[in-house]
């Protein structure tokens, strides 16, 4: 999975950010499940997804704080 750039995250609307956060949460769950069952080959994906979740949450929080 290619990492999303911060500029791409800023360009999204609030609804798009919410749906992206949901997608990332599902992906994180699937990766954790794969790791637990021994099927995950690239463990760096977990950190990448966690980082992107943090970026999306930060952007949502900044927008709520600004309004």
HTML snippet that shows the backbone in 3Dmol.js (N, CA, C, O; Angstrom):
<script src="https://3Dmol.org/build/3Dmol-min.js"></script>
<div id="view" style="width:600px;height:400px;position:relative"></div>
<script>
const pdb = `
ATOM      1  N   UNK A   1       0.840  -1.185   0.000  1.00  0.00           N
ATOM      2  CA  UNK A   1       0.000   0.000   0.000  1.00  0.00           C
ATOM      3  C   UNK A   1       0.879   1.240   0.000  1.00  0.00           C
ATOM      4  O   UNK A   1       1.782   1.371   0.826  1.00  0.00           O
ATOM      5  N   UNK A   2       0.615   2.133  -0.916  1.00  0.00           N
ATOM      6  CA  UNK A   2       1.364   3.378  -0.981  1.00  0.00           C
ATOM      7  C   UNK A   2       0.837   4.341   0.074  1.00  0.00           C
ATOM      8  O   UNK A   2      -0.368   4.449   0.301  1.00  0.00           O
ATOM      9  N   UNK A   3       1.757   5.027   0.703  1.00  0.00           N
ATOM     10  CA  UNK A   3       1.372   5.967   1.738  1.00  0.00           C
ATOM     11  C   UNK A   3       0.746   7.213   1.143  1.00  0.00           C
ATOM     12  O   UNK A   3       1.198   7.700   0.107  1.00  0.00           O
ATOM     13  N   UNK A   4      -0.281   7.730   1.782  1.00  0.00           N
ATOM     14  CA  UNK A   4      -0.955   8.931   1.331  1.00  0.00           C
ATOM     15  C   UNK A   4      -0.175  10.145   1.807  1.00  0.00           C
ATOM     16  O   UNK A   4       0.271  10.192   2.953  1.00  0.00           O
ATOM     17  N   UNK A   5      -0.013  11.107   0.943  1.00  0.00           N
ATOM     18  CA  UNK A   5       0.704  12.326   1.313  1.00  0.00           C
ATOM     19  C   UNK A   5      -0.219  13.258   2.079  1.00  0.00           C
ATOM     20  O   UNK A   5      -1.437  13.219   1.906  1.00  0.00           O
ATOM     21  N   UNK A   6       0.357  14.084   2.913  1.00  0.00           N
ATOM     22  CA  UNK A   6      -0.421  14.995   3.742  1.00  0.00           C
ATOM     23  C   UNK A   6      -1.246  15.956   2.891  1.00  0.00           C
ATOM     24  O   UNK A   6      -2.362  16.311   3.271  1.00  0.00           O
ATOM     25  N   UNK A   7      -0.716  16.378   1.750  1.00  0.00           N
ATOM     26  CA  UNK A   7      -1.452  17.292   0.881  1.00  0.00           C
ATOM     27  C   UNK A   7      -2.708  16.622   0.334  1.00  0.00           C
ATOM     28  O   UNK A   7      -3.740  17.271   0.169  1.00  0.00           O
ATOM     29  N   UNK A   8      -2.620  15.326   0.055  1.00  0.00           N
ATOM     30  CA  UNK A   8      -3.791  14.590  -0.417  1.00  0.00           C
ATOM     31  C   UNK A   8      -4.855  14.506   0.671  1.00  0.00           C
ATOM     32  O   UNK A   8      -6.050  14.596   0.390  1.00  0.00           O
ATOM     33  N   UNK A   9      -4.417  14.334   1.906  1.00  0.00           N
ATOM     34  CA  UNK A   9      -5.360  14.254   3.022  1.00  0.00           C
ATOM     35  C   UNK A   9      -6.038  15.601   3.237  1.00  0.00           C
ATOM     36  O   UNK A   9      -7.240  15.659   3.498  1.00  0.00           O
ATOM     37  N   UNK A  10      -5.273  16.684   3.130  1.00  0.00           N
ATOM     38  CA  UNK A  10      -5.850  18.018   3.315  1.00  0.00           C
ATOM     39  C   UNK A  10      -6.865  18.355   2.233  1.00  0.00           C
ATOM     40  O   UNK A  10      -7.801  19.115   2.482  1.00  0.00           O
ATOM     41  N   UNK A  11      -6.694  17.803   1.033  1.00  0.00           N
ATOM     42  CA  UNK A  11      -7.576  18.111  -0.090  1.00  0.00           C
ATOM     43  C   UNK A  11      -8.929  17.419   0.034  1.00  0.00           C
ATOM     44  O   UNK A  11      -9.870  17.787  -0.669  1.00  0.00           O
ATOM     45  N   UNK A  12      -9.046  16.434   0.902  1.00  0.00           N
ATOM     46  CA  UNK A  12     -10.298  15.680   1.026  1.00  0.00           C
ATOM     47  C   UNK A  12     -11.308  16.435   1.887  1.00  0.00           C
ATOM     48  O   UNK A  12     -10.946  17.234   2.751  1.00  0.00           O
ATOM     49  N   UNK A  13     -12.581  16.156   1.625  1.00  0.00           N
ATOM     50  CA  UNK A  13     -13.648  16.760   2.419  1.00  0.00           C
ATOM     51  C   UNK A  13     -13.789  15.985   3.728  1.00  0.00           C
ATOM     52  O   UNK A  13     -13.170  14.937   3.916  1.00  0.00           O
ATOM     53  N   UNK A  14     -14.610  16.517   4.624  1.00  0.00           N
ATOM     54  CA  UNK A  14     -14.814  15.868   5.916  1.00  0.00           C
ATOM     55  C   UNK A  14     -15.435  14.480   5.753  1.00  0.00           C
ATOM     56  O   UNK A  14     -15.063  13.542   6.457  1.00  0.00           O
ATOM     57  N   UNK A  15     -16.381  14.356   4.822  1.00  0.00           N
ATOM     58  CA  UNK A  15     -17.019  13.056   4.582  1.00  0.00           C
ATOM     59  C   UNK A  15     -16.019  12.048   4.027  1.00  0.00           C
ATOM     60  O   UNK A  15     -16.015  10.881   4.419  1.00  0.00           O
ATOM     61  N   UNK A  16     -15.176  12.510   3.116  1.00  0.00           N
ATOM     62  CA  UNK A  16     -14.155  11.623   2.546  1.00  0.00           C
ATOM     63  C   UNK A  16     -13.167  11.181   3.616  1.00  0.00           C
ATOM     64  O   UNK A  16     -12.732  10.029   3.629  1.00  0.00           O
ATOM     65  N   UNK A  17     -12.814  12.093   4.508  1.00  0.00           N
ATOM     66  CA  UNK A  17     -11.901  11.734   5.597  1.00  0.00           C
ATOM     67  C   UNK A  17     -12.529  10.702   6.519  1.00  0.00           C
ATOM     68  O   UNK A  17     -11.857   9.774   6.969  1.00  0.00           O
ATOM     69  N   UNK A  18     -13.809  10.862   6.796  1.00  0.00           N
ATOM     70  CA  UNK A  18     -14.509   9.907   7.646  1.00  0.00           C
ATOM     71  C   UNK A  18     -14.553   8.525   7.024  1.00  0.00           C
ATOM     72  O   UNK A  18     -14.334   7.522   7.703  1.00  0.00           O
ATOM     73  N   UNK A  19     -14.835   8.474   5.737  1.00  0.00           N
ATOM     74  CA  UNK A  19     -14.888   7.169   5.071  1.00  0.00           C
ATOM     75  C   UNK A  19     -13.494   6.560   4.960  1.00  0.00           C
ATOM     76  O   UNK A  19     -13.335   5.346   5.087  1.00  0.00           O
ATOM     77  N   UNK A  20     -12.485   7.394   4.725  1.00  0.00           N
ATOM     78  CA  UNK A  20     -11.103   6.886   4.655  1.00  0.00           C
ATOM     79  C   UNK A  20     -10.672   6.332   6.009  1.00  0.00           C
ATOM     80  O   UNK A  20      -9.976   5.320   6.075  1.00  0.00           O
ATOM     81  N   UNK A  21     -11.085   6.993   7.085  1.00  0.00           N
ATOM     82  CA  UNK A  21     -10.756   6.509   8.418  1.00  0.00           C
ATOM     83  C   UNK A  21     -11.381   5.138   8.659  1.00  0.00           C
ATOM     84  O   UNK A  21     -10.747   4.256   9.237  1.00  0.00           O
ATOM     85  N   UNK A  22     -12.616   4.961   8.218  1.00  0.00           N
ATOM     86  CA  UNK A  22     -13.264   3.659   8.338  1.00  0.00           C
ATOM     87  C   UNK A  22     -12.536   2.581   7.555  1.00  0.00           C
ATOM     88  O   UNK A  22     -12.359   1.465   8.043  1.00  0.00           O
ATOM     89  N   UNK A  23     -12.111   2.913   6.339  1.00  0.00           N
ATOM     90  CA  UNK A  23     -11.353   1.960   5.521  1.00  0.00           C
ATOM     91  C   UNK A  23     -10.042   1.568   6.198  1.00  0.00           C
ATOM     92  O   UNK A  23      -9.661   0.397   6.221  1.00  0.00           O
ATOM     93  N   UNK A  24      -9.365   2.568   6.745  1.00  0.00           N
ATOM     94  CA  UNK A  24      -8.077   2.309   7.398  1.00  0.00           C
ATOM     95  C   UNK A  24      -8.250   1.451   8.648  1.00  0.00           C
ATOM     96  O   UNK A  24      -7.418   0.588   8.928  1.00  0.00           O
ATOM     97  N   UNK A  25      -9.320   1.682   9.395  1.00  0.00           N
ATOM     98  CA  UNK A  25      -9.580   0.874  10.587  1.00  0.00           C
ATOM     99  C   UNK A  25      -9.808  -0.583  10.211  1.00  0.00           C
ATOM    100  O   UNK A  25      -9.310  -1.489  10.880  1.00  0.00           O
ATOM    101  N   UNK A  26     -10.576  -0.810   9.116  1.00  0.00           N
ATOM    102  CA  UNK A  26     -10.811  -2.177   8.652  1.00  0.00           C
ATOM    103  C   UNK A  26      -9.506  -2.824   8.210  1.00  0.00           C
ATOM    104  O   UNK A  26      -9.242  -3.988   8.510  1.00  0.00           O
ATOM    105  N   UNK A  27      -8.693  -2.054   7.493  1.00  0.00           N
ATOM    106  CA  UNK A  27      -7.412  -2.577   7.029  1.00  0.00           C
ATOM    107  C   UNK A  27      -6.503  -2.917   8.211  1.00  0.00           C
ATOM    108  O   UNK A  27      -5.813  -3.937   8.198  1.00  0.00           O
ATOM    109  N   UNK A  28      -6.508  -2.057   9.228  1.00  0.00           N
ATOM    110  CA  UNK A  28      -5.697  -2.308  10.412  1.00  0.00           C
ATOM    111  C   UNK A  28      -6.145  -3.590  11.108  1.00  0.00           C
ATOM    112  O   UNK A  28      -5.316  -4.385  11.551  1.00  0.00           O
ATOM    113  N   UNK A  29      -7.451  -3.786  11.201  1.00  0.00           N
ATOM    114  CA  UNK A  29      -7.974  -5.003  11.811  1.00  0.00           C
ATOM    115  C   UNK A  29      -7.528  -6.232  11.031  1.00  0.00           C
ATOM    116  O   UNK A  29      -7.079  -7.220  11.614  1.00  0.00           O
ATOM    117  N   UNK A  30      -7.655  -6.163   9.699  1.00  0.00           N
ATOM    118  CA  UNK A  30      -7.255  -7.294   8.865  1.00  0.00           C
ATOM    119  C   UNK A  30      -5.762  -7.596   8.993  1.00  0.00           C
ATOM    120  O   UNK A  30      -5.363  -8.760   9.033  1.00  0.00           O
ATOM    121  N   UNK A  31      -4.949  -6.559   9.057  1.00  0.00           N
ATOM    122  CA  UNK A  31      -3.510  -6.762   9.200  1.00  0.00           C
ATOM    123  C   UNK A  31      -3.172  -7.393  10.551  1.00  0.00           C
ATOM    124  O   UNK A  31      -2.318  -8.275  10.636  1.00  0.00           O
ATOM    125  N   UNK A  32      -3.844  -6.938  11.596  1.00  0.00           N
ATOM    126  CA  UNK A  32      -3.606  -7.527  12.921  1.00  0.00           C
ATOM    127  C   UNK A  32      -4.018  -8.988  12.937  1.00  0.00           C
ATOM    128  O   UNK A  32      -3.341  -9.822  13.538  1.00  0.00           O
ATOM    129  N   UNK A  33      -5.125  -9.299  12.279  1.00  0.00           N
ATOM    130  CA  UNK A  33      -5.602 -10.673  12.210  1.00  0.00           C
ATOM    131  C   UNK A  33      -4.615 -11.544  11.442  1.00  0.00           C
ATOM    132  O   UNK A  33      -4.327 -12.671  11.845  1.00  0.00           O
ATOM    133  N   UNK A  34      -4.100 -11.018  10.338  1.00  0.00           N
ATOM    134  CA  UNK A  34      -3.112 -11.760   9.549  1.00  0.00           C
ATOM    135  C   UNK A  34      -1.837 -11.997  10.348  1.00  0.00           C
ATOM    136  O   UNK A  34      -1.245 -13.075  10.285  1.00  0.00           O
ATOM    137  N   UNK A  35      -1.419 -10.980  11.102  1.00  0.00           N
ATOM    138  CA  UNK A  35      -0.204 -11.136  11.909  1.00  0.00           C
ATOM    139  C   UNK A  35      -0.397 -12.207  12.966  1.00  0.00           C
ATOM    140  O   UNK A  35       0.498 -13.016  13.207  1.00  0.00           O
ATOM    141  N   UNK A  36      -1.568 -12.213  13.597  1.00  0.00           N
ATOM    142  CA  UNK A  36      -1.835 -13.186  14.656  1.00  0.00           C
ATOM    143  C   UNK A  36      -1.888 -14.614  14.108  1.00  0.00           C
ATOM    144  O   UNK A  36      -1.507 -15.566  14.789  1.00  0.00           O
ATOM    145  N   UNK A  37      -2.362 -14.746  12.879  1.00  0.00           N
ATOM    146  CA  UNK A  37      -2.459 -16.085  12.295  1.00  0.00           C
ATOM    147  C   UNK A  37      -1.200 -16.483  11.530  1.00  0.00           C
ATOM    148  O   UNK A  37      -1.129 -17.584  10.983  1.00  0.00           O
ATOM    149  N   UNK A  38      -0.211 -15.598  11.488  1.00  0.00           N
ATOM    150  CA  UNK A  38       1.053 -15.917  10.837  1.00  0.00           C
ATOM    151  C   UNK A  38       1.038 -15.761   9.327  1.00  0.00           C
ATOM    152  O   UNK A  38       1.931 -16.281   8.658  1.00  0.00           O
ATOM    153  N   UNK A  39       0.066 -15.072   8.770  1.00  0.00           N
ATOM    154  CA  UNK A  39      -0.035 -14.906   7.326  1.00  0.00           C
ATOM    155  C   UNK A  39       0.547 -13.594   6.817  1.00  0.00           C
ATOM    156  O   UNK A  39       0.682 -13.409   5.607  1.00  0.00           O
ATOM    157  N   UNK A  40       0.887 -12.694   7.706  1.00  0.00           N
ATOM    158  CA  UNK A  40       1.371 -11.383   7.291  1.00  0.00           C
ATOM    159  C   UNK A  40       2.847 -11.469   6.925  1.00  0.00           C
ATOM    160  O   UNK A  40       3.673 -11.882   7.739  1.00  0.00           O
ATOM    161  N   UNK A  41       3.173 -11.077   5.697  1.00  0.00           N
ATOM    162  CA  UNK A  41       4.563 -11.139   5.257  1.00  0.00           C
ATOM    163  C   UNK A  41       5.278  -9.803   5.442  1.00  0.00           C
ATOM    164  O   UNK A  41       6.465  -9.782   5.766  1.00  0.00           O
ATOM    165  N   UNK A  42       4.575  -8.690   5.242  1.00  0.00           N
ATOM    166  CA  UNK A  42       5.181  -7.367   5.363  1.00  0.00           C
ATOM    167  C   UNK A  42       4.642  -6.683   6.617  1.00  0.00           C
ATOM    168  O   UNK A  42       3.584  -6.054   6.580  1.00  0.00           O
ATOM    169  N   UNK A  43       5.359  -6.805   7.707  1.00  0.00           N
ATOM    170  CA  UNK A  43       4.884  -6.240   8.972  1.00  0.00           C
ATOM    171  C   UNK A  43       4.968  -4.717   9.000  1.00  0.00           C
ATOM    172  O   UNK A  43       4.368  -4.090   9.874  1.00  0.00           O
ATOM    173  N   UNK A  44       5.691  -4.110   8.074  1.00  0.00           N
ATOM    174  CA  UNK A  44       5.791  -2.649   8.014  1.00  0.00           C
ATOM    175  C   UNK A  44       4.467  -2.015   7.617  1.00  0.00           C
ATOM    176  O   UNK A  44       4.259  -0.824   7.850  1.00  0.00           O
ATOM    177  N   UNK A  45       3.570  -2.791   7.022  1.00  0.00           N
ATOM    178  CA  UNK A  45       2.260  -2.268   6.635  1.00  0.00           C
ATOM    179  C   UNK A  45       1.481  -1.798   7.853  1.00  0.00           C
ATOM    180  O   UNK A  45       0.735  -0.821   7.778  1.00  0.00           O
ATOM    181  N   UNK A  46       1.650  -2.481   8.962  1.00  0.00           N
ATOM    182  CA  UNK A  46       0.914  -2.116  10.188  1.00  0.00           C
ATOM    183  C   UNK A  46       1.291  -0.706  10.614  1.00  0.00           C
ATOM    184  O   UNK A  46       0.416   0.102  10.926  1.00  0.00           O
ATOM    185  N   UNK A  47       2.573  -0.406  10.630  1.00  0.00           N
ATOM    186  CA  UNK A  47       3.026   0.924  11.034  1.00  0.00           C
ATOM    187  C   UNK A  47       2.557   1.985  10.048  1.00  0.00           C
ATOM    188  O   UNK A  47       2.190   3.090  10.448  1.00  0.00           O
ATOM    189  N   UNK A  48       2.567   1.657   8.773  1.00  0.00           N
ATOM    190  CA  UNK A  48       2.138   2.598   7.745  1.00  0.00           C
ATOM    191  C   UNK A  48       0.661   2.945   7.906  1.00  0.00           C
ATOM    192  O   UNK A  48       0.276   4.109   7.795  1.00  0.00           O
ATOM    193  N   UNK A  49      -0.160   1.937   8.166  1.00  0.00           N
ATOM    194  CA  UNK A  49      -1.598   2.170   8.349  1.00  0.00           C
ATOM    195  C   UNK A  49      -1.838   2.976   9.625  1.00  0.00           C
ATOM    196  O   UNK A  49      -2.667   3.886   9.638  1.00  0.00           O
ATOM    197  N   UNK A  50      -1.125   2.647  10.684  1.00  0.00           N
ATOM    198  CA  UNK A  50      -1.276   3.403  11.935  1.00  0.00           C
ATOM    199  C   UNK A  50      -0.915   4.869  11.735  1.00  0.00           C
ATOM    200  O   UNK A  50      -1.583   5.761  12.258  1.00  0.00           O
ATOM    201  N   UNK A  51       0.142   5.107  10.977  1.00  0.00           N
ATOM    202  CA  UNK A  51       0.592   6.476  10.713  1.00  0.00           C
ATOM    203  C   UNK A  51      -0.465   7.243   9.916  1.00  0.00           C
ATOM    204  O   UNK A  51      -0.743   8.408  10.204  1.00  0.00           O
ATOM    205  N   UNK A  52      -1.049   6.588   8.919  1.00  0.00           N
ATOM    206  CA  UNK A  52      -2.063   7.264   8.115  1.00  0.00           C
ATOM    207  C   UNK A  52      -3.334   7.522   8.922  1.00  0.00           C
ATOM    208  O   UNK A  52      -3.982   8.554   8.743  1.00  0.00           O
ATOM    209  N   UNK A  53      -3.693   6.595   9.805  1.00  0.00           N
ATOM    210  CA  UNK A  53      -4.836   6.819  10.692  1.00  0.00           C
ATOM    211  C   UNK A  53      -4.590   8.065  11.540  1.00  0.00           C
ATOM    212  O   UNK A  53      -5.491   8.885  11.716  1.00  0.00           O
ATOM    213  N   UNK A  54      -3.392   8.205  12.056  1.00  0.00           N
ATOM    214  CA  UNK A  54      -3.049   9.365  12.873  1.00  0.00           C
ATOM    215  C   UNK A  54      -3.143  10.654  12.061  1.00  0.00           C
ATOM    216  O   UNK A  54      -3.616  11.674  12.563  1.00  0.00           O
ATOM    217  N   UNK A  55      -2.693  10.610  10.810  1.00  0.00           N
ATOM    218  CA  UNK A  55      -2.768  11.802   9.962  1.00  0.00           C
ATOM    219  C   UNK A  55      -4.215  12.201   9.700  1.00  0.00           C
ATOM    220  O   UNK A  55      -4.560  13.381   9.763  1.00  0.00           O
ATOM    221  N   UNK A  56      -5.052  11.223   9.407  1.00  0.00           N
ATOM    222  CA  UNK A  56      -6.462  11.519   9.129  1.00  0.00           C
ATOM    223  C   UNK A  56      -7.139  12.057  10.380  1.00  0.00           C
ATOM    224  O   UNK A  56      -7.879  13.039  10.313  1.00  0.00           O
ATOM    225  N   UNK A  57      -6.891  11.421  11.523  1.00  0.00           N
ATOM    226  CA  UNK A  57      -7.495  11.895  12.773  1.00  0.00           C
ATOM    227  C   UNK A  57      -7.033  13.305  13.111  1.00  0.00           C
ATOM    228  O   UNK A  57      -7.825  14.119  13.584  1.00  0.00           O
ATOM    229  N   UNK A  58      -5.764  13.599  12.873  1.00  0.00           N
ATOM    230  CA  UNK A  58      -5.235  14.934  13.142  1.00  0.00           C
ATOM    231  C   UNK A  58      -5.917  15.975  12.267  1.00  0.00           C
ATOM    232  O   UNK A  58      -6.265  17.059  12.736  1.00  0.00           O
ATOM    233  N   UNK A  59      -6.106  15.644  10.991  1.00  0.00           N
ATOM    234  CA  UNK A  59      -6.759  16.585  10.079  1.00  0.00           C
ATOM    235  C   UNK A  59      -8.206  16.817  10.490  1.00  0.00           C
ATOM    236  O   UNK A  59      -8.681  17.952  10.457  1.00  0.00           O
ATOM    237  N   UNK A  60      -8.910  15.763  10.875  1.00  0.00           N
ATOM    238  CA  UNK A  60     -10.294  15.907  11.330  1.00  0.00           C
ATOM    239  C   UNK A  60     -10.344  16.795  12.572  1.00  0.00           C
ATOM    240  O   UNK A  60     -11.195  17.679  12.680  1.00  0.00           O
ATOM    241  N   UNK A  61      -9.433  16.553  13.497  1.00  0.00           N
ATOM    242  CA  UNK A  61      -9.400  17.332  14.734  1.00  0.00           C
ATOM    243  C   UNK A  61      -9.077  18.800  14.463  1.00  0.00           C
ATOM    244  O   UNK A  61      -9.693  19.683  15.059  1.00  0.00           O
ATOM    245  N   UNK A  62      -8.119  19.075  13.573  1.00  0.00           N
ATOM    246  CA  UNK A  62      -7.773  20.451  13.245  1.00  0.00           C
ATOM    247  C   UNK A  62      -8.951  21.190  12.635  1.00  0.00           C
ATOM    248  O   UNK A  62      -9.189  22.357  12.945  1.00  0.00           O
ATOM    249  N   UNK A  63      -9.689  20.509  11.766  1.00  0.00           N
ATOM    250  CA  UNK A  63     -10.839  21.156  11.139  1.00  0.00           C
ATOM    251  C   UNK A  63     -11.949  21.432  12.150  1.00  0.00           C
ATOM    252  O   UNK A  63     -12.592  22.480  12.088  1.00  0.00           O
ATOM    253  N   UNK A  64     -12.175  20.521  13.063  1.00  0.00           N
ATOM    254  CA  UNK A  64     -13.203  20.733  14.088  1.00  0.00           C
ATOM    255  C   UNK A  64     -12.810  21.865  15.018  1.00  0.00           C
ATOM    256  O   UNK A  64     -13.655  22.650  15.449  1.00  0.00           O
ATOM    257  N   UNK A  65     -11.526  21.945  15.323  1.00  0.00           N
ATOM    258  CA  UNK A  65     -11.052  22.985  16.219  1.00  0.00           C
ATOM    259  C   UNK A  65     -11.132  24.365  15.554  1.00  0.00           C
ATOM    260  O   UNK A  65     -11.393  25.367  16.220  1.00  0.00           O
ATOM    261  N   UNK A  66     -10.909  24.405  14.254  1.00  0.00           N
ATOM    262  CA  UNK A  66     -10.935  25.671  13.508  1.00  0.00           C
ATOM    263  C   UNK A  66     -12.351  26.210  13.374  1.00  0.00           C
ATOM    264  O   UNK A  66     -12.550  27.423  13.305  1.00  0.00           O
ATOM    265  N   UNK A  67     -13.327  25.329  13.336  1.00  0.00           N
ATOM    266  CA  UNK A  67     -14.703  25.813  13.131  1.00  0.00           C
ATOM    267  C   UNK A  67     -15.446  26.062  14.412  1.00  0.00           C
ATOM    268  O   UNK A  67     -16.607  26.470  14.383  1.00  0.00           O
TER     269      UNK A  67
END
`;
const viewer = $3Dmol.createViewer("view");
viewer.addModel(pdb, "pdb");
viewer.setStyle({}, {cartoon: {color: "spectrum"}});
viewer.zoomTo();
viewer.render();
</script>
